[in-house]
Amino acid sequence: MTDMSNTTYDSIIIGGGHNGLVCAAYLAKAGKRVLVLEARGEIGGAANTMTFCDGRKVSPCAHYLNQLNSTVRRDLNLTSHGLKMAGSDISTIALNPEGDHLFLNDQGASGAGISANDAANYGRFMKLMQQYSTMLGFLVDLPPIDIFNPDWDDKVAALKLGWNVRFGLGAEKMSEFLRMVGMNIYDVLDDEFDNPTLKGALAFDAVLGTHTGPRSPGSVLTFLYRMVAGTDGAVELPEGGMGAVTSAMAKAAAGFGATIKTGARVASVIVENCVATGVVLDNGATYSATHIISNADPKTTVMDIVGPRHFEADFVKRVDNIRMRGNAAKLHIALKSLPRFTNLSAEQLRSRLLIAPTHDDVERAFNHAKYGEASANPMMEISIPSIDDETLCDEGHVLSAIVQYAPYTLKGGWTEAAKDNFRDACIDRIARYAPDIRDHIEAAELVTPADLEQRYGMRGGNWHHGELTLDQMLMLRPAPEASRYALPLDGLYLCGAGAHPGGGVMGAAGKNAAKTILSEGRS
């Protein structure tokens, strides 16, 4: 399907990342004329699959799927558009350098000298966390409550939340929820468990992809956040990498009639009489629409694409103050063959592997980042997806690891020497658990937060388009005046991870933005 400059659409979406594609699909499904403009030569943004070393393929950011919104998956029928899973309900193994590993799955916890009491408490704790996340889960599928000018829907949502907290949980669990939700995960884990490996694994999950440590306030909420998207926290491995997810979303959007144009970088938004009416590409082409919807992060949208002169000064200041410190790097390794992890079989390497020995170790790793230093002993989530997904390699294997902590604002900058040093430190870290790994390595690449910003336009290299903290979530995300997807400029909206409910390959922000626009009745 082709399109011409100066064509008028109902909606123009800036950015073909997963939320932009989801938003486009919902709008097109409702009969709207939709144009998606993606600056890069391919759709998907950071949720894509890239070629690395001799045709091997990797996902540049997240490699597991654990937050894809169940409503999005169903409404867009992503399975019919080619989305398949190479692995589902993937278990977790928290590694121990001596080989006494901890095994975590739906059946419970075992190994690592875990006591019967801790094993029982783990089952109870995870069940309780699931109840809390289910209680909060309906908020994912709604715009945040407008606490300043609540309408009838806001009042109903507030009543539903209060009802779920009081009567869904019961008095005792409600009290525990209210006590716990604003706490740091470190103290909660100390209250619940004795086993250091278990506490390390759970602490890591609470801070993965964030600029926080286990002792940071609100890290319990980020732990719950990983479980509220409709998958109950189940970990899946998409066949073909993360690009297969966004490919299915793009096919769904195109099937409903949306036009998707790649290699089309938006230079600016056209504003006429205080209304956003169109966009200008960097090649000078212009397109007009009733709704301009940005999948870029809030700062890039307001400060760069639209321009601060079109907004009130107080709003610009609030947007400028959004914290967007990226702190996770990605390590990709091309392997000739599988390394041997101490006391793990090749079959067990299908699992999600964690290097987070204790919650104290996770906190100490974060301490370096506070001062602009890469962690001396980084924490990692490791995947070897090619074991289950043969589409990623014709031969050999690929290993991917999310590495905490690698601050965007590294002292001295992310020079090639700094990247090489941290890459080698990460490999040395893995070698403590897989001593022969260097014998299997053909090539290795470290993708820093600075690289993510340069490649995918993620300001600060932050995967979530704004840190997930108590003061940057729900009705405060990205700012109170823009928490319901409409920016304080008529005709302009957000649909990306910088809006509610936040980052992760979820699609809820794109869906909610589309529903908000459709509910306005403007076309």
C-alpha positions as CSV (number, residue, x, y, z in Angstrom):
1,M,0.0,0.0,0.0
2,T,1.5,3.4,-1.0
3,D,0.8,6.9,0.2
4,M,1.5,10.4,-1.1
5,S,2.8,13.5,0.6
6,N,0.1,15.8,1.7
7,T,-2.4,13.0,2.2
8,T,-4.7,13.5,5.1
9,Y,-5.2,10.7,7.6
10,D,-7.3,10.3,10.7
11,S,-4.2,9.4,12.8
12,I,-0.5,9.6,12.2
13,I,1.7,7.6,14.6
14,I,5.3,8.6,15.0
15,G,7.5,5.5,15.5
16,G,6.9,1.9,14.6
17,G,7.9,0.3,17.9
18,H,5.6,-2.3,19.4
19,N,3.2,0.2,21.1
20,G,2.9,2.3,18.0
21,L,2.0,-0.8,15.9
22,V,-0.5,-1.9,18.5
23,C,-2.1,1.6,18.6
24,A,-2.2,1.6,14.8
25,A,-3.9,-1.8,14.7
26,Y,-6.7,-0.8,17.1
27,L,-7.3,2.5,15.3
28,A,-7.4,0.8,11.9
29,K,-9.6,-2.0,13.2
30,A,-12.1,0.7,14.2
31,G,-12.1,2.0,10.6
32,K,-9.7,4.9,10.9
33,R,-7.2,5.8,8.2
34,V,-3.8,5.3,9.9
35,L,-0.2,6.1,8.9
36,V,2.8,4.8,10.9
37,L,6.1,6.6,10.2
38,E,9.2,4.8,11.3
39,A,12.6,6.5,11.1
40,R,14.6,3.3,10.8
41,G,14.6,0.9,7.8
42,E,12.6,-1.7,9.7
43,I,9.7,-1.7,12.2
44,G,9.9,-2.8,15.8
45,G,12.2,-0.2,17.4
46,A,14.2,-1.9,20.1
47,A,11.8,-4.9,20.0
48,N,13.3,-6.4,16.9
49,T,15.7,-9.1,15.8
50,M,19.1,-8.1,14.5
51,T,21.8,-10.1,12.8
52,F,25.0,-10.5,14.8
53,C,28.1,-12.4,13.6
54,D,27.8,-14.7,10.6
55,G,24.1,-14.6,10.4
56,R,23.3,-15.4,14.0
57,K,20.3,-13.4,15.3
58,V,19.6,-11.8,18.6
59,S,17.1,-9.5,20.3
60,P,18.9,-6.2,21.1
61,C,17.0,-5.5,24.3
62,A,14.6,-7.8,26.1
63,H,15.0,-11.4,24.9
64,Y,12.1,-13.0,26.9
65,L,8.5,-12.2,26.6
66,N,6.7,-12.0,30.0
67,Q,4.5,-8.9,29.8
68,L,2.7,-9.1,26.5
69,N,-0.9,-7.9,27.3
70,S,-3.3,-10.8,27.0
71,T,-6.0,-8.5,25.6
72,V,-3.7,-7.2,22.9
73,R,-2.6,-10.8,22.0
74,R,-6.3,-11.8,21.7
75,D,-7.7,-8.7,20.0
76,L,-5.0,-8.6,17.3
77,N,-5.0,-12.4,16.9
78,L,-1.2,-12.3,16.8
79,T,-1.0,-16.1,16.5
80,S,-2.7,-15.9,13.1
81,H,-0.1,-13.4,12.0
82,G,2.8,-15.8,12.7
83,L,3.6,-15.3,16.4
84,K,4.8,-18.6,17.8
85,M,6.7,-19.5,21.0
86,A,9.8,-21.5,21.0
87,G,9.6,-21.9,24.7
88,S,6.8,-21.3,27.3
89,D,6.7,-21.3,31.1
90,I,10.5,-21.1,31.1
91,S,11.9,-21.9,34.6
92,T,14.6,-19.9,36.4
93,I,17.9,-21.1,37.7
94,A,19.8,-18.8,40.1
95,L,23.4,-19.8,39.6
96,N,25.9,-20.5,42.3
97,P,29.6,-20.5,41.5
98,E,30.1,-23.8,43.4
99,G,27.3,-25.4,41.4
100,D,24.7,-25.5,44.2
101,H,22.1,-23.8,42.1
102,L,18.6,-22.7,43.0
103,F,15.7,-23.9,40.8
104,L,12.6,-21.8,40.6
105,N,9.4,-22.8,38.7
106,D,5.7,-23.2,39.1
107,Q,6.2,-26.1,41.4
108,G,8.3,-24.2,43.8
109,A,11.9,-23.7,44.9
110,S,14.6,-26.4,45.3
111,G,18.4,-26.7,45.6
112,A,20.9,-24.2,47.0
113,G,20.5,-25.6,50.4
114,I,17.0,-24.1,50.7
115,S,15.2,-25.1,53.8
116,A,11.7,-26.6,53.9
117,N,10.5,-23.4,55.6
118,D,11.9,-21.2,52.9
119,A,10.5,-23.4,50.2
120,A,7.1,-23.2,51.7
121,N,7.4,-19.5,52.2
122,Y,8.4,-19.0,48.6
123,G,5.2,-20.7,47.4
124,R,3.1,-18.6,49.8
125,F,4.9,-15.4,48.9
126,M,4.6,-15.8,45.1
127,K,0.9,-16.7,45.5
128,L,0.4,-13.5,47.5
129,M,2.3,-11.4,45.0
130,Q,0.1,-12.9,42.3
131,Q,-3.0,-12.0,44.2
132,Y,-1.7,-8.4,44.6
133,S,-0.9,-8.2,40.9
134,T,-4.2,-9.6,39.8
135,M,-5.9,-7.0,42.1
136,L,-4.0,-4.2,40.4
137,G,-4.1,-5.8,36.9
138,F,-7.3,-4.1,35.7
139,L,-5.5,-0.7,36.0
140,V,-3.1,-1.8,33.2
141,D,-6.1,-1.8,30.7
142,L,-7.4,1.7,31.7
143,P,-6.1,5.2,31.5
144,P,-4.9,6.3,34.9
145,I,-7.4,7.9,37.2
146,D,-7.5,11.7,36.8
147,I,-7.1,12.8,40.4
148,F,-7.5,16.5,39.6
149,N,-10.6,16.4,37.4
150,P,-12.2,12.9,37.9
151,D,-15.0,12.0,35.5
152,W,-17.6,9.2,36.1
153,D,-15.2,6.5,34.7
154,D,-12.5,7.7,37.1
155,K,-14.8,7.4,40.0
156,V,-15.9,3.9,39.0
157,A,-12.3,2.8,38.6
158,A,-11.4,4.3,42.1
159,L,-14.4,2.4,43.6
160,K,-13.3,-0.8,41.9
161,L,-9.8,-0.4,43.1
162,G,-11.0,0.2,46.7
163,W,-13.4,-2.8,46.4
164,N,-10.6,-5.1,45.1
165,V,-8.3,-4.0,47.9
166,R,-10.8,-4.3,50.7
167,F,-13.0,-7.2,49.7
168,G,-11.0,-9.0,47.1
169,L,-8.0,-9.4,49.5
170,G,-9.7,-9.3,52.8
171,A,-8.8,-7.2,55.8
172,E,-5.5,-9.1,56.7
173,K,-4.1,-9.2,53.2
174,M,-5.2,-5.6,52.5
175,S,-3.3,-4.4,55.6
176,E,-0.2,-6.4,54.4
177,F,-0.5,-4.9,50.9
178,L,-0.7,-1.4,52.1
179,R,2.3,-2.0,54.4
180,M,4.3,-3.6,51.7
181,V,3.6,-1.8,48.4
182,G,5.8,1.2,49.1
183,M,8.6,-0.7,50.7
184,N,11.9,-1.8,49.3
185,I,12.2,-5.4,48.3
186,Y,15.4,-5.9,50.4
187,D,13.5,-5.5,53.7
188,V,10.6,-7.6,52.5
189,L,12.9,-10.4,51.5
190,D,14.7,-10.3,54.8
191,D,11.3,-10.6,56.5
192,E,10.3,-13.6,54.5
193,F,13.4,-15.7,53.7
194,D,16.7,-16.9,55.0
195,N,18.2,-18.4,51.9
196,P,20.7,-15.9,50.3
197,T,20.4,-17.2,46.8
198,L,16.6,-17.0,46.8
199,K,16.8,-13.4,48.1
200,G,19.3,-12.5,45.4
201,A,17.1,-13.9,42.6
202,L,13.9,-12.2,43.8
203,A,15.8,-8.9,44.4
204,F,17.2,-9.0,40.9
205,D,13.7,-9.5,39.4
206,A,12.6,-6.4,41.3
207,V,15.2,-4.1,39.7
208,L,15.8,-5.6,36.3
209,G,16.1,-2.9,33.7
210,T,15.8,-0.1,36.3
211,H,18.0,2.5,37.9
212,T,17.2,1.2,41.3
213,G,18.7,-1.3,43.8
214,P,16.9,-3.7,46.2
215,R,17.0,-1.0,49.0
216,S,15.3,1.6,46.7
217,P,11.9,2.6,48.0
218,G,9.1,1.2,45.9
219,S,11.0,-1.8,44.5
220,V,8.2,-4.0,45.7
221,L,5.9,-2.2,43.3
222,T,8.3,-2.8,40.4
223,F,8.4,-6.5,41.4
224,L,4.6,-6.6,41.1
225,Y,4.8,-4.6,37.8
226,R,6.4,-7.6,36.1
227,M,3.4,-9.7,36.9
228,V,0.4,-7.5,36.0
229,A,0.4,-7.6,32.2
230,G,-1.9,-10.6,31.8
231,T,0.7,-13.4,31.6
232,D,0.9,-13.8,35.4
233,G,4.7,-13.4,35.0
234,A,5.1,-16.5,32.9
235,V,8.3,-16.3,30.8
236,E,8.1,-17.1,27.1
237,L,10.6,-17.2,24.2
238,P,9.3,-15.9,20.9
239,E,10.4,-17.9,17.9
240,G,12.5,-15.7,15.7
241,G,13.3,-13.3,18.5
242,M,11.5,-10.2,19.6
243,G,11.3,-9.1,16.0
244,A,8.7,-11.9,15.4
245,V,6.4,-10.2,18.0
246,T,6.5,-6.8,16.3
247,S,6.3,-8.4,12.8
248,A,3.0,-10.0,13.9
249,M,1.8,-6.7,15.2
250,A,2.7,-5.0,12.0
251,K,0.8,-7.6,10.0
252,A,-2.2,-7.2,12.2
253,A,-2.1,-3.4,11.7
254,A,-1.7,-3.7,7.9
255,G,-4.4,-6.3,7.8
256,F,-6.8,-3.8,9.3
257,G,-5.8,-1.2,6.7
258,A,-3.0,0.8,8.3
259,T,-0.2,2.1,6.2
260,I,3.3,1.6,7.6
261,K,6.2,3.6,6.1
262,T,9.8,2.9,7.1
263,G,12.8,5.2,6.5
264,A,10.5,8.1,7.3
265,R,12.0,10.2,10.1
266,V,9.6,12.8,11.5
267,A,11.5,16.1,11.8
268,S,8.7,18.1,13.4
269,V,5.0,18.3,14.2
270,I,3.0,21.0,12.4
271,V,1.1,23.2,14.9
272,E,-1.6,25.6,13.7
273,N,-3.6,27.8,16.1
274,C,-2.5,25.7,19.1
275,V,-3.6,22.4,17.4
276,A,-1.3,19.6,16.1
277,T,-2.4,19.1,12.5
278,G,0.4,17.1,10.8
279,V,4.0,16.2,10.5
280,V,7.0,17.1,8.4
281,L,9.6,14.5,7.5
282,D,13.3,15.2,7.3
283,N,13.0,15.0,3.5
284,G,10.4,17.8,3.5
285,A,7.4,15.6,2.9
286,T,4.3,16.6,4.9
287,Y,1.3,14.6,6.1
288,S,-1.9,15.8,7.8
289,A,-4.1,14.1,10.4
290,T,-6.7,14.8,13.1
291,H,-4.6,12.9,15.7
292,I,-0.8,13.0,15.9
293,I,0.3,10.2,18.2
294,S,3.9,9.8,19.3
295,N,5.5,6.5,20.2
296,A,8.7,8.3,21.1
297,D,9.6,9.0,24.7
298,P,7.9,12.1,26.4
299,K,11.1,14.2,26.4
300,T,11.9,13.6,22.8
301,T,8.3,14.2,21.8
302,V,7.9,17.5,23.7
303,M,11.4,18.9,23.5
304,D,12.5,17.8,20.1
305,I,9.7,16.8,17.8
306,V,7.1,19.3,18.8
307,G,9.1,22.0,20.6
308,P,8.7,23.4,24.1
309,R,7.4,26.7,22.8
310,H,4.0,25.0,22.2
311,F,3.4,24.1,25.8
312,E,3.0,25.9,29.1
313,A,6.3,26.5,31.0
314,D,5.3,24.4,34.0
315,F,4.5,21.4,31.9
316,V,7.8,21.7,30.0
317,K,9.6,21.8,33.3
318,R,7.9,18.7,34.5
319,V,8.8,16.8,31.3
320,D,12.3,18.0,31.5
321,N,12.5,16.6,35.1
322,I,11.5,13.1,34.1
323,R,14.3,10.8,35.1
324,M,15.5,8.6,32.2
325,R,18.7,7.1,33.4
326,G,19.4,3.9,31.5
327,N,21.3,1.4,33.5
328,A,21.2,-1.9,31.7
329,A,23.5,-3.2,29.0
330,K,23.1,-6.1,26.7
331,L,25.8,-8.7,26.0
332,H,25.6,-10.8,22.9
333,I,28.0,-13.8,22.4
334,A,28.3,-16.0,19.3
335,L,29.2,-19.5,20.5
336,K,30.8,-22.3,18.5
337,S,29.1,-24.8,20.8
338,L,27.5,-24.8,24.2
339,P,29.8,-24.1,27.1
340,R,29.6,-26.3,30.2
341,F,28.0,-24.6,33.2
342,T,29.0,-26.2,36.5
343,N,26.5,-28.9,37.5
344,L,24.0,-28.0,34.8
345,S,23.0,-30.3,31.9
346,A,22.6,-29.0,28.3
347,E,18.8,-29.5,28.8
348,Q,18.9,-27.2,31.9
349,L,20.5,-24.5,29.8
350,R,17.0,-23.9,28.2
351,S,16.2,-22.2,31.5
352,R,16.5,-18.5,32.4
353,L,19.8,-18.2,34.1
354,L,20.4,-15.5,36.8
355,I,23.7,-14.3,38.3
356,A,22.5,-12.5,41.4
357,P,24.1,-14.4,44.3
358,T,22.6,-12.4,47.2
359,H,20.4,-9.3,47.6
360,D,23.4,-7.7,49.1
361,D,25.4,-8.4,46.0
362,V,22.7,-6.8,43.8
363,E,22.7,-3.7,46.0
364,R,26.5,-3.5,45.9
365,A,26.4,-3.8,42.1
366,F,24.0,-0.8,42.1
367,N,26.3,1.2,44.3
368,H,28.8,1.6,41.5
369,A,26.1,3.0,39.2
370,K,25.2,5.8,41.7
371,Y,28.7,7.2,41.0
372,G,28.8,6.8,37.3
373,E,30.8,3.5,37.4
374,A,30.0,0.2,35.7
375,S,29.5,-2.6,38.3
376,A,32.7,-4.5,39.2
377,N,30.6,-7.7,39.7
378,P,27.6,-7.2,37.4
379,M,24.3,-9.0,37.8
380,M,22.9,-10.8,34.8
381,E,19.9,-12.5,33.2
382,I,21.2,-15.0,30.7
383,S,19.4,-16.7,27.8
384,I,20.7,-19.2,25.2
385,P,17.7,-19.0,22.9
386,S,19.2,-20.9,20.1
387,I,18.8,-24.2,22.0
388,D,15.0,-23.9,21.4
389,D,14.9,-21.6,18.4
390,E,16.8,-23.0,15.4
391,T,15.8,-19.9,13.3
392,L,18.4,-17.8,15.2
393,C,21.5,-19.9,14.0
394,D,22.4,-22.1,11.1
395,E,25.2,-23.4,13.3
396,G,26.6,-22.8,16.8
397,H,24.6,-20.9,19.4
398,V,24.0,-17.4,20.7
399,L,24.0,-16.3,24.3
400,S,22.3,-13.0,25.4
401,A,22.6,-11.4,28.8
402,I,21.0,-8.3,30.3
403,V,23.7,-6.8,32.5
404,Q,23.1,-4.6,35.5
405,Y,24.5,-2.1,36.1
406,A,25.9,-0.1,33.2
407,P,25.1,3.6,33.7
408,Y,24.3,5.8,30.7
409,T,26.4,8.6,32.3
410,L,29.6,6.5,32.7
411,K,32.6,8.5,34.0
412,G,34.8,9.2,31.0
413,G,32.0,8.1,28.6
414,W,31.4,4.8,26.8
415,T,34.6,4.8,24.8
416,E,35.6,1.7,22.8
417,A,38.1,0.9,25.6
418,A,35.5,1.3,28.3
419,K,33.1,-1.0,26.3
420,D,35.8,-3.6,25.8
421,N,36.8,-3.6,29.5
422,F,33.2,-4.0,30.7
423,R,32.5,-6.7,28.0
424,D,35.5,-8.6,29.2
425,A,34.4,-8.2,32.8
426,C,31.0,-9.6,32.0
427,I,32.5,-12.6,30.2
428,D,34.8,-13.2,33.2
429,R,31.7,-13.0,35.4
430,I,30.0,-15.7,33.4
431,A,33.2,-17.8,33.4
432,R,32.9,-18.2,37.2
433,Y,29.8,-20.4,36.4
434,A,30.8,-21.7,33.0
435,P,34.7,-22.0,33.2
436,D,35.2,-23.1,29.6
437,I,33.1,-20.4,28.0
438,R,36.0,-18.5,26.4
439,D,36.9,-21.7,24.5
440,H,33.5,-21.5,22.8
441,I,33.4,-17.8,21.9
442,E,33.6,-16.7,18.3
443,A,32.5,-13.1,18.8
444,A,31.1,-10.9,21.5
445,E,29.3,-7.5,21.5
446,L,28.3,-5.2,24.4
447,V,25.4,-2.8,23.7
448,T,25.5,0.0,26.2
449,P,22.7,2.5,27.2
450,A,24.5,5.1,25.0
451,D,24.3,2.6,22.1
452,L,20.6,2.1,22.7
453,E,20.0,5.8,22.6
454,Q,21.9,6.2,19.4
455,R,20.3,3.2,17.6
456,Y,16.8,3.4,18.8
457,G,16.3,6.9,20.0
458,M,15.8,5.9,23.7
459,R,16.7,9.0,25.6
460,G,19.2,8.1,28.2
461,G,19.2,4.5,27.0
462,N,16.2,3.9,29.2
463,W,14.2,0.9,28.0
464,H,11.0,2.2,29.8
465,H,11.1,5.8,28.3
466,G,11.2,7.0,31.9
467,E,12.2,5.3,35.1
468,L,9.7,3.0,36.8
469,T,9.5,4.5,40.3
470,L,6.6,5.5,42.6
471,D,6.7,9.1,41.5
472,Q,6.7,8.2,37.8
473,M,3.9,5.7,37.5
474,L,0.1,5.6,37.2
475,M,-1.4,9.2,37.2
476,L,2.1,10.7,37.5
477,R,3.3,9.1,34.2
478,P,4.8,11.0,32.4
479,A,3.2,14.1,34.1
480,P,-0.3,14.7,35.6
481,E,-1.4,16.8,32.6
482,A,-0.5,14.0,30.2
483,S,-1.2,10.9,32.2
484,R,-4.3,10.0,30.0
485,Y,-2.3,9.9,26.7
486,A,-3.5,13.3,25.5
487,L,-0.8,15.9,25.8
488,P,-1.7,19.5,26.7
489,L,-1.8,20.5,23.0
490,D,-5.0,19.7,21.0
491,G,-4.6,16.8,18.6
492,L,-1.4,15.4,20.2
493,Y,-1.0,12.1,22.1
494,L,1.5,9.7,23.5
495,C,1.2,5.9,23.0
496,G,4.7,4.7,24.0
497,A,6.3,3.2,27.1
498,G,6.7,6.7,28.6
499,A,2.9,6.7,29.1
500,H,0.9,4.5,31.5
501,P,1.4,1.6,32.3
502,G,5.1,1.8,31.2
503,G,7.8,-0.2,29.5
504,G,8.3,-3.8,28.7
505,V,7.0,-5.5,25.5
506,M,3.4,-5.2,26.7
507,G,1.4,-3.2,24.2
508,A,-1.0,-1.9,26.8
509,A,0.1,1.8,26.3
510,G,-0.6,1.6,22.6
511,K,-4.0,-0.1,23.1
512,N,-5.1,2.4,25.8
513,A,-4.0,5.4,23.7
514,A,-6.1,4.1,20.8
515,K,-9.1,3.4,23.0
516,T,-8.8,6.9,24.5
517,I,-8.7,8.5,21.0
518,L,-11.6,6.4,19.8
519,S,-13.7,7.3,22.9
520,E,-13.4,11.0,22.1
521,G,-15.4,10.5,18.9
522,R,-13.1,12.7,16.9
523,S,-12.3,11.6,13.4
